[in-house]
Amino acid sequence: MDEHGFEARLRHLEHVLLGQNITQPKGSNEPLVKRVIALQKELDAVYKNNKPIRDFVTKYDTHAKLLNPNTSTYTMEREILAPDVKLELLLTANDDLEKFAQEVKQVKDLEYVVSGSEFEVIETLGPELASLEVTHTDQISELNQITKQVSDFMERYNHTVNTLSEIFIQWDHILTNMESHVGALERQKTAA
């Protein structure tokens, strides 16, 4: 790491540990060693006064392999899993592995199909596709407008049909009442 990178990291640590107001200006005459020692003292003070950090540091060593992103998960699996569990996992995944192998074989067989010359057509069709996108956008807005008109029409149609149905029901009641009155009058006339 060069001097500027070290200086930048040191300023960052000073900012984190000591705060914005205490950080050294860029052209500070104070030697780097003194600044590092001051940061080490501040870090030690934070470590001593913060129980969760102390607990984490004491437990870190036992779990360092799991917390280190550079550690391979396969290495951990080899150490953690028993051989019979590994065998069971492989047998369970056998069908998937065979399917994957077939797909890889198909891809390998079809590699000759993919060539740069065939895909140059996309570059020549770019302007045409742009105009088609504009047309498609217009068609979508027109479709939305027509859909709204159709739904408004269907709503008006349903309202009209409901109104007519209510009118026919009322007429049916009126005619039924008239028929019953006429029938009653005819029975009275016949009885008299």
C-alpha positions as a Python dict, from the first residue, in 0.01 Angstrom:
ca = {
    (1, 'M'): (0, 0, 0),
    (2, 'D'): (138, 341, -88),
    (3, 'E'): (171, 635, 152),
    (4, 'H'): (-144, 810, 26),
    (5, 'G'): (-358, 500, 70),
    (6, 'F'): (-224, 455, 424),
    (7, 'E'): (-287, 823, 499),
    (8, 'A'): (-646, 795, 371),
    (9, 'R'): (-714, 489, 586),
    (10, 'L'): (-561, 655, 888),
    (11, 'R'): (-777, 965, 840),
    (12, 'H'): (-1082, 741, 807),
    (13, 'L'): (-1000, 563, 1134),
    (14, 'E'): (-942, 897, 1306),
    (15, 'H'): (-1278, 1016, 1180),
    (16, 'V'): (-1454, 701, 1303),
    (17, 'L'): (-1286, 683, 1643),
    (18, 'L'): (-1219, 1046, 1730),
    (19, 'G'): (-1495, 1225, 1543),
    (20, 'Q'): (-1500, 1489, 1271),
    (21, 'N'): (-1363, 1779, 1474),
    (22, 'I'): (-1055, 1598, 1600),
    (23, 'T'): (-927, 1458, 1269),
    (24, 'Q'): (-594, 1588, 1150),
    (25, 'P'): (-580, 1823, 852),
    (26, 'K'): (-434, 1683, 534),
    (27, 'G'): (-102, 1865, 565),
    (28, 'S'): (-51, 1785, 937),
    (29, 'N'): (307, 1790, 1061),
    (30, 'E'): (238, 1529, 1330),
    (31, 'P'): (421, 1205, 1246),
    (32, 'L'): (215, 908, 1135),
    (33, 'V'): (356, 695, 1416),
    (34, 'K'): (218, 931, 1682),
    (35, 'R'): (-118, 938, 1511),
    (36, 'V'): (-128, 557, 1493),
    (37, 'I'): (-32, 530, 1863),
    (38, 'A'): (-308, 779, 1956),
    (39, 'L'): (-558, 577, 1753),
    (40, 'Q'): (-440, 255, 1919),
    (41, 'K'): (-497, 409, 2262),
    (42, 'E'): (-846, 527, 2161),
    (43, 'L'): (-927, 182, 2020),
    (44, 'D'): (-810, 16, 2341),
    (45, 'A'): (-1030, 253, 2544),
    (46, 'V'): (-1332, 170, 2327),
    (47, 'Y'): (-1255, -200, 2362),
    (48, 'K'): (-1226, -182, 2743),
    (49, 'N'): (-1542, 27, 2788),
    (50, 'N'): (-1767, -173, 2554),
    (51, 'K'): (-1877, -516, 2682),
    (52, 'P'): (-2048, -633, 2356),
    (53, 'I'): (-1728, -565, 2160),
    (54, 'R'): (-1519, -754, 2418),
    (55, 'D'): (-1761, -1049, 2399),
    (56, 'F'): (-1748, -1047, 2021),
    (57, 'V'): (-1367, -1041, 2013),
    (58, 'T'): (-1341, -1329, 2261),
    (59, 'K'): (-1589, -1538, 2061),
    (60, 'Y'): (-1449, -1439, 1721),
    (61, 'D'): (-1152, -1673, 1732),
    (62, 'T'): (-1370, -1982, 1776),
    (63, 'H'): (-1597, -1879, 1487),
    (64, 'A'): (-1336, -1711, 1267),
    (65, 'K'): (-1366, -1973, 992),
    (66, 'L'): (-1741, -1923, 962),
    (67, 'L'): (-1717, -1544, 968),
    (68, 'N'): (-1433, -1517, 716),
    (69, 'P'): (-1577, -1467, 365),
    (70, 'N'): (-1256, -1603, 210),
    (71, 'T'): (-1310, -1943, 370),
    (72, 'S'): (-1457, -2187, 123),
    (73, 'T'): (-1801, -2325, 207),
    (74, 'Y'): (-1691, -2654, 57),
    (75, 'T'): (-1402, -2674, 303),
    (76, 'M'): (-1642, -2611, 592),
    (77, 'E'): (-1884, -2873, 457),
    (78, 'R'): (-1603, -3126, 435),
    (79, 'E'): (-1516, -3062, 797),
    (80, 'I'): (-1871, -3032, 939),
    (81, 'L'): (-2074, -3296, 751),
    (82, 'A'): (-2039, -3666, 821),
    (83, 'P'): (-1967, -3898, 524),
    (84, 'D'): (-2310, -4066, 539),
    (85, 'V'): (-2481, -3724, 525),
    (86, 'K'): (-2269, -3627, 224),
    (87, 'L'): (-2361, -3956, 52),
    (88, 'E'): (-2731, -3899, 124),
    (89, 'L'): (-2710, -3546, -20),
    (90, 'L'): (-2544, -3676, -336),
    (91, 'L'): (-2800, -3953, -379),
    (92, 'T'): (-3084, -3707, -327),
    (93, 'A'): (-2939, -3470, -584),
    (94, 'N'): (-2857, -3749, -832),
    (95, 'D'): (-3150, -3675, -1065),
    (96, 'D'): (-3075, -3303, -1059),
    (97, 'L'): (-2708, -3367, -1130),
    (98, 'E'): (-2790, -3595, -1425),
    (99, 'K'): (-3033, -3336, -1562),
    (100, 'F'): (-2771, -3066, -1522),
    (101, 'A'): (-2513, -3284, -1699),
    (102, 'Q'): (-2754, -3335, -1992),
    (103, 'E'): (-2818, -2960, -2013),
    (104, 'V'): (-2444, -2890, -2013),
    (105, 'K'): (-2401, -3145, -2291),
    (106, 'Q'): (-2678, -2978, -2493),
    (107, 'V'): (-2516, -2639, -2446),
    (108, 'K'): (-2182, -2781, -2554),
    (109, 'D'): (-2345, -2938, -2862),
    (110, 'L'): (-2511, -2608, -2954),
    (111, 'E'): (-2204, -2386, -2910),
    (112, 'Y'): (-2144, -2383, -3285),
    (113, 'V'): (-2484, -2217, -3337),
    (114, 'V'): (-2384, -1907, -3146),
    (115, 'S'): (-2163, -1692, -3362),
    (116, 'G'): (-2106, -1318, -3363),
    (117, 'S'): (-2207, -1277, -3728),
    (118, 'E'): (-2563, -1395, -3670),
    (119, 'F'): (-2615, -1151, -3385),
    (120, 'E'): (-2499, -849, -3587),
    (121, 'V'): (-2854, -840, -3723),
    (122, 'I'): (-2968, -696, -3389),
    (123, 'E'): (-2749, -390, -3441),
    (124, 'T'): (-2899, -327, -3786),
    (125, 'L'): (-3252, -370, -3654),
    (126, 'G'): (-3199, -123, -3369),
    (127, 'P'): (-3358, 181, -3542),
    (128, 'E'): (-3653, -27, -3660),
    (129, 'L'): (-3703, -162, -3309),
    (130, 'A'): (-3699, 193, -3169),
    (131, 'S'): (-3981, 298, -3402),
    (132, 'L'): (-4171, -20, -3317),
    (133, 'E'): (-4135, 59, -2946),
    (134, 'V'): (-4293, 401, -3005),
    (135, 'T'): (-4574, 240, -3204),
    (136, 'H'): (-4620, -22, -2934),
    (137, 'T'): (-4643, 248, -2666),
    (138, 'D'): (-4905, 431, -2872),
    (139, 'Q'): (-5098, 108, -2922),
    (140, 'I'): (-5092, 40, -2547),
    (141, 'S'): (-5234, 384, -2469),
    (142, 'E'): (-5498, 338, -2742),
    (143, 'L'): (-5584, -6, -2604),
    (144, 'N'): (-5623, 141, -2255),
    (145, 'Q'): (-5852, 412, -2392),
    (146, 'I'): (-6065, 160, -2585),
    (147, 'T'): (-6081, -67, -2280),
    (148, 'K'): (-6206, 226, -2072),
    (149, 'Q'): (-6466, 311, -2338),
    (150, 'V'): (-6586, -51, -2352),
    (151, 'S'): (-6610, -73, -1972),
    (152, 'D'): (-6804, 258, -1964),
    (153, 'F'): (-7036, 125, -2236),
    (154, 'M'): (-7087, -202, -2045),
    (155, 'E'): (-7164, -5, -1729),
    (156, 'R'): (-7423, 208, -1912),
    (157, 'Y'): (-7567, -108, -2074),
    (158, 'N'): (-7596, -282, -1735),
    (159, 'H'): (-7763, 28, -1590),
    (160, 'T'): (-8012, 39, -1879),
    (161, 'V'): (-8089, -334, -1851),
    (162, 'N'): (-8142, -300, -1474),
    (163, 'T'): (-8372, -2, -1526),
    (164, 'L'): (-8572, -187, -1793),
    (165, 'S'): (-8596, -492, -1569),
    (166, 'E'): (-8735, -278, -1286),
    (167, 'I'): (-8985, -118, -1528),
    (168, 'F'): (-9099, -462, -1653),
    (169, 'I'): (-9136, -585, -1293),
    (170, 'Q'): (-9350, -279, -1211),
    (171, 'W'): (-9562, -334, -1525),
    (172, 'D'): (-9602, -700, -1427),
    (173, 'H'): (-9725, -596, -1081),
    (174, 'I'): (-9963, -337, -1233),
    (175, 'L'): (-10101, -587, -1488),
    (176, 'T'): (-10135, -856, -1221),
    (177, 'N'): (-10328, -615, -997),
    (178, 'M'): (-10548, -505, -1289),
    (179, 'E'): (-10621, -869, -1383),
    (180, 'S'): (-10711, -956, -1025),
    (181, 'H'): (-10945, -650, -1003),
    (182, 'V'): (-11105, -728, -1340),
    (183, 'G'): (-11149, -1092, -1234),
    (184, 'A'): (-11309, -982, -906),
    (185, 'L'): (-11547, -743, -1093),
    (186, 'E'): (-11644, -1015, -1339),
    (187, 'R'): (-11718, -1257, -1052),
    (188, 'Q'): (-11934, -992, -882),
    (189, 'K'): (-12118, -924, -1208),
    (190, 'T'): (-12177, -1293, -1268),
    (191, 'A'): (-12295, -1343, -911),
    (192, 'A'): (-12542, -1058, -935),
}
